[in-house]
Amino acid sequence: MIDEAFVEEQARVGLEPAGTAALDAKTAALLQLGASVATGSSEVCLEWGTTRALAAGATEDEIADMLLTIAPVTGLNRIVCAAPYVATALGYDIAAALEDPDAGPAVS
C-alpha cells in the first residue's frame, strides 16, 4: 500500500501532475503508468499505477493500448514483466486463465 499523503508531505514528492494544463487526469495517469512499466517498477507500483489510471477514467482497453504503444520503445520484455501485475490490478485471475486458455479472461 502506498500512503500518498506521506509521500507528498514527508518525502516532498508530489504525485499529481505539476501544472500540466494540456493533459487531462486520465492521460497523465496513463503516462505515469507507462513510465512505471518502462522503468521496471515494482509489482506494487504497477498495481497502484493501474488503479490510479482506472480511477482517472482510463478503460482496460486504453491501458492495454498504452502497453502496446510503448512496447517498441521499452522493449517487449518490460511489457511481459509488467503484464501480470497490471492484469491483477484489472481483476484478471491469471491462474485460472492459464489453466483454461480457451475460456477467455477470467475476472475475479
Disulfide bonds with the S-S distance in Angstrom:
none
